Amino acid sequence: MVSPAKKPVRRSPDDILVFGGSGSPRLTQRICDYLKVAPGQGEVLRFSEGNLFVRILENVRGRRVYLVQSTAFPANDNFMELLFWIDAFKRASAASVTVVMPYFSYAKGDKKDEPRVSIRARVCADAIEVAGADRVVTMDLHAPQIQGFFRIPVDVLYGMPVLCQAVRKKKLKDLIVVSPDVGFAKMARVYASELGVSLAIGDKTRSSDDENADVLHVIGDVEGKTALVVDDFTITGGTLISVAEKILKKGARAVYAVVTHGVFSSPKAMKLIDRSPIERLFVTDTVESQPVEFSKKIETVSVAPLFGEAIRRIHNRESISVLFPT
C-alpha cells in the first residue's frame, strides 16, 4: 500500500506532479529528489480476493501528471495497477498522463514467432492507450519495434551512460565489450564506442521457450583482455555466465558484466552468480521488487537522474534527444 501523507503537500500550479505505483516507490522518491518535488499522494488497497483499488489523494484537475511504475514482481498485478492509475488520473480530469515505465516486462513478447501465440507487448500497448495514457517513457526496450505498437509518443531512454560511468570508476585495463548475441550487437557497439574499446560477439541459441540459452562461440579476440559482457536484461544470469565461461576459455583475463534490468526471479539466480566467474555485475534500479537478496557481486546504479531529467524536459516542452546515445 502507498500510504497518504499526514499533511497535504502545498504545491504551486507549475510544480511537476510525480506519482509512484507499488512497483517503483524507491525510484519514484529518487526521481522526486532529483526534481526537488514531493511525490504525489495516493494509495493502493488490496482486497482479499486479489482485487486492487487505487485512490489519488490530492487535486490533479488540469495538471500534467507523471506516473512511475515498473511491471515486475508481480508483473500482472503491477500492470493492472498501472492501468487503474491511468484511468483514475483521467477521471480526475488530469490534463495529461505520462507513464514512466522503467521496466516493461511484457516487452519480451514482441512477435508471433510460432503458431497460435499472443503478441503480448502489443496487447499491453493497446491497454495502456485505451486506459488513457498520453505518453510513455521507458528504458531499454527488448525490441525497438515495440515503439511502433503504440499510437502515442514513446521515449526510450538508455541505461548505457550510467552503466558506463560505473565501469569507468573501476579503471579496468585492456577492456573489450562482449555482446551475448547478434541481436544485442548494435547496442553493444554503442557501449564499445562510449568506452573507446573494441567489440566481440557471442553466438547464442535458445532451444525452447524457457529462460535458458546456450552460447556456442565467441567471435572476436578476447585473449589477455578484461571482458565486459553487456545486455538489456537478465532473469537468471544464465546467459551472462555462459558467455563468461566461453570468454575465459578463449584466454580472457577477467569478466565483468552490465545489464540495465536485473530481474533475478529466484534465489537460484543469486547462487549461480555467486559461483560464476563474473567478478562484478552492474545493474540499474529499474526493477526494485525482486524476491531475492542480491549477491555481493552485484552493484546497483540509479537511473533516477535520467528519468528525472526526461520528465523535467517533457514538462518544460524541451527536447530530450540530448539524453539518447549518439
C-alpha positions in Angstrom: 0.0 0.0 0.0 1.1 3.5 -0.8 0.1 5.4 2.3 -1.1 9.0 2.3 1.0 11.7 3.9 -0.3 13.1 7.2 -0.4 16.7 5.9 -1.4 17.8 2.4 1.6 18.9 0.3 1.5 22.5 -0.8 2.2 22.9 -4.5 2.4 25.8 -6.9 0.5 25.4 -10.2 3.8 24.9 -12.0 5.1 22.1 -9.8 5.7 18.8 -11.5 3.4 16.1 -10.2 5.2 12.7 -10.0 3.3 9.7 -8.6 4.7 6.3 -7.8 3.0 3.0 -8.1 3.7 -0.1 -6.0 6.3 -1.3 -8.4 8.7 1.7 -8.1 8.4 3.5 -4.7 12.2 3.9 -4.2 12.9 5.0 -7.8 10.0 7.5 -7.6 11.5 9.0 -4.5 14.9 9.3 -6.1 13.3 11.0 -9.2 11.5 13.4 -7.0 14.7 14.1 -5.1 16.3 15.0 -8.4 13.4 17.2 -9.4 13.2 18.7 -5.9 9.5 18.0 -5.6 7.4 15.9 -3.1 6.0 12.6 -4.5 2.3 12.7 -5.3 -0.1 11.4 -2.7 -2.0 8.3 -3.4 -2.8 4.8 -2.0 -3.3 1.3 -3.3 -5.7 -1.1 -1.5 -5.6 -4.9 -2.0 -8.7 -6.8 -1.2 -8.7 -10.4 0.0 -9.9 -11.9 -3.4 -7.0 -10.2 -5.2 -8.7 -7.0 -6.4 -6.8 -3.7 -6.5 -8.2 -0.3 -5.7 -6.2 2.9 -6.3 -7.0 6.3 -5.0 -5.5 9.8 -5.7 -5.2 11.8 -2.5 -4.6 15.3 -4.0 -6.1 17.5 -6.7 -4.8 16.8 -10.2 -7.5 18.7 -12.2 -5.9 20.3 -15.2 -2.5 19.2 -14.2 0.1 17.2 -16.2 0.8 14.0 -14.3 3.8 11.6 -14.4 3.3 8.1 -13.1 6.3 5.9 -12.3 5.5 2.2 -12.4 7.7 -0.8 -13.4 5.8 -4.0 -14.2 7.6 -6.8 -12.4 7.1 -9.0 -9.2 4.1 -9.4 -9.5 4.1 -8.4 -13.2 0.3 -8.8 -13.7 -0.7 -7.0 -10.5 1.6 -4.1 -11.3 0.4 -3.9 -14.8 -3.2 -3.8 -13.8 -2.4 -1.3 -11.1 -0.8 0.9 -13.8 -4.0 0.8 -15.9 -6.1 1.7 -12.9 -3.8 4.7 -12.0 -4.1 6.0 -15.6 -7.9 5.7 -15.5 -8.1 7.4 -12.1 -6.0 10.3 -13.3 -8.1 10.8 -16.4 -11.3 10.6 -14.5 -9.9 13.1 -12.0 -9.5 15.5 -15.0 -5.8 15.5 -15.3 -4.7 17.4 -18.4 -2.3 14.6 -19.4 -0.8 11.4 -18.0 2.7 10.4 -18.9 3.5 6.8 -18.0 7.1 6.3 -16.8 7.6 2.6 -17.1 11.3 1.9 -16.3 10.9 -1.8 -16.9 8.3 -3.2 -19.3 8.2 -6.9 -18.5 6.0 -7.9 -21.4 8.3 -6.3 -23.9 9.8 -9.8 -24.4 6.5 -10.8 -26.2 7.2 -8.6 -29.2 6.4 -11.0 -32.1 4.4 -14.0 -33.2 7.3 -16.4 -33.6 5.2 -19.6 -33.6 1.6 -20.6 -34.4 -1.3 -19.7 -32.0 0.5 -17.3 -29.6 -0.2 -13.8 -28.5 1.9 -10.8 -29.2 1.8 -9.8 -25.6 3.6 -6.5 -25.9 1.1 -5.3 -28.4 -1.8 -6.2 -26.2 -0.2 -4.3 -23.3 0.4 -1.3 -25.5 -3.2 -1.2 -26.6 -4.4 -1.5 -23.0 -2.2 1.5 -21.9 -3.6 3.6 -24.7 -7.2 2.7 -24.0 -6.8 3.4 -20.3 -5.9 7.0 -21.3 -2.1 7.4 -21.3 -0.9 10.3 -23.4 2.8 9.4 -23.5 5.1 6.6 -22.4 8.7 6.9 -21.2 10.6 3.7 -20.7 14.2 2.3 -20.7 16.0 -0.2 -22.9 13.1 -1.9 -24.6 13.8 -5.5 -25.5 13.0 -4.8 -29.1 12.9 -1.3 -30.8 9.8 -2.1 -32.9 7.7 -2.1 -29.7 7.6 1.7 -30.0 5.5 1.2 -33.1 3.0 -0.8 -31.1 1.8 2.5 -29.6 0.0 5.3 -31.4 1.1 7.8 -28.7 4.6 9.1 -28.3 7.1 6.7 -26.7 10.5 7.9 -25.5 13.1 5.1 -24.9 15.9 6.0 -22.6 19.1 4.0 -22.2 20.9 2.8 -19.1 24.2 2.8 -21.0 25.5 6.2 -19.9 25.2 5.5 -16.1 26.4 1.9 -16.5 29.5 3.1 -18.5 30.1 5.7 -15.8 30.1 2.9 -13.1 32.5 0.8 -15.2 34.9 3.7 -15.7 35.2 4.2 -12.0 36.7 0.6 -11.8 39.6 1.7 -14.1 39.7 -1.7 -15.8 42.7 -2.3 -18.1 42.6 -3.8 -21.6 38.8 -3.7 -21.7 36.7 -5.3 -24.5 32.9 -5.2 -24.8 31.2 -8.5 -25.5 27.6 -8.8 -26.8 26.0 -12.1 -25.7 24.4 -12.5 -29.2 24.0 -10.9 -32.6 20.6 -9.3 -31.6 22.3 -7.0 -29.0 25.4 -6.3 -31.1 24.2 -2.9 -32.3 23.7 -1.6 -28.7 26.9 -3.4 -27.6 28.8 -1.4 -30.3 27.4 1.8 -28.7 28.8 0.6 -25.3 32.2 -0.1 -27.0 32.2 3.4 -28.7 31.3 5.1 -25.4 34.2 3.3 -23.6 36.6 3.6 -26.5 37.3 -0.1 -26.8 36.8 -3.0 -29.3 33.9 -5.4 -29.6 33.3 -9.2 -29.6 30.1 -11.0 -30.2 28.7 -14.3 -28.7 26.8 -16.8 -30.8 23.7 -17.7 -28.7 21.0 -20.3 -29.3 17.7 -21.0 -27.5 16.2 -24.4 -28.0 12.9 -23.9 -26.2 10.6 -21.1 -24.8 12.2 -21.1 -21.3 14.6 -18.7 -19.8 17.8 -20.7 -20.7 20.1 -20.1 -23.6 23.4 -21.7 -24.7 26.4 -19.7 -26.0 28.2 -21.7 -28.6 31.0 -19.4 -29.7 32.6 -16.0 -29.1 33.6 -14.1 -32.2 36.5 -11.8 -31.6 39.9 -11.7 -29.9 39.5 -11.6 -26.1 42.8 -13.2 -25.2 44.5 -11.3 -22.3 41.6 -8.8 -22.2 39.2 -7.8 -19.4 35.8 -8.6 -20.9 32.7 -6.6 -20.2 29.5 -8.5 -21.2 26.6 -6.2 -21.9 22.9 -7.0 -22.2 19.5 -5.3 -21.7 18.1 -7.6 -19.1 18.8 -10.9 -17.2 16.4 -13.1 -15.4 18.6 -15.9 -14.1 22.1 -14.7 -15.1 22.5 -17.9 -17.2 23.4 -16.3 -20.5 25.9 -13.9 -18.8 27.6 -16.8 -17.0 27.7 -18.9 -20.2 29.3 -16.1 -22.1 31.8 -15.5 -19.2 32.8 -19.2 -19.2 33.4 -19.2 -23.0 35.4 -15.9 -22.8 37.7 -17.3 -20.1 38.3 -20.4 -22.2 39.4 -18.2 -25.0 42.0 -16.6 -22.8 40.3 -13.5 -21.2 41.9 -12.3 -18.0 38.7 -11.4 -16.2 35.0 -10.9 -16.9 32.6 -8.1 -15.7 29.0 -7.6 -16.8 26.4 -4.9 -17.1 22.6 -5.2 -17.6 20.0 -2.5 -17.5 17.2 -4.6 -16.0 18.3 -7.1 -13.3 15.1 -9.1 -12.9 16.5 -12.0 -10.9 13.5 -14.2 -10.4 14.7 -16.7 -7.8 17.4 -17.4 -5.1 18.9 -19.8 -7.6 20.0 -16.9 -9.8 22.0 -15.4 -6.9 23.7 -18.8 -6.2 24.6 -19.0 -9.9 26.1 -15.5 -9.9 28.0 -16.1 -6.6 29.6 -19.2 -8.1 30.2 -17.7 -11.5 33.5 -16.3 -12.9 31.9 -12.9 -13.2 33.8 -10.5 -10.9 31.2 -7.7 -10.8 27.7 -7.3 -12.3 26.3 -3.8 -12.6 22.5 -3.3 -12.8 20.2 -0.3 -12.6 17.3 0.3 -10.3 14.6 -0.1 -12.9 13.4 -3.2 -11.1 13.3 -3.0 -7.3 10.8 -5.7 -6.3 12.9 -8.8 -6.8 12.1 -11.7 -4.4 15.8 -12.2 -3.6 18.6 -10.6 -1.7 21.3 -9.5 -4.1 24.7 -11.2 -4.3 27.7 -9.2 -3.1 28.9 -9.3 -6.7 26.0 -7.1 -7.8 26.3 -3.3 -7.8 23.2 -1.2 -8.4 23.5 2.2 -10.1 20.5 4.6 -10.2 18.9 5.9 -13.4 16.7 8.4 -11.4 18.7 11.4 -12.8 18.0 10.2 -16.4 14.2 9.8 -15.8 14.1 12.9 -13.7 15.7 15.0 -16.5 13.4 13.4 -19.1 10.4 14.4 -17.0 11.7 17.9 -16.5 12.3 18.4 -20.2 9.0 16.9 -21.2 7.2 19.1 -18.7 9.0 22.2 -20.0 8.4 21.2 -23.6 12.1 20.9 -24.3 13.9 18.3 -26.4 15.0 15.1 -24.7 17.2 13.9 -27.6 20.3 15.0 -25.6 19.6 12.0 -23.3 20.0 9.5 -26.1 23.3 7.9 -27.0 24.7 9.1 -30.3 
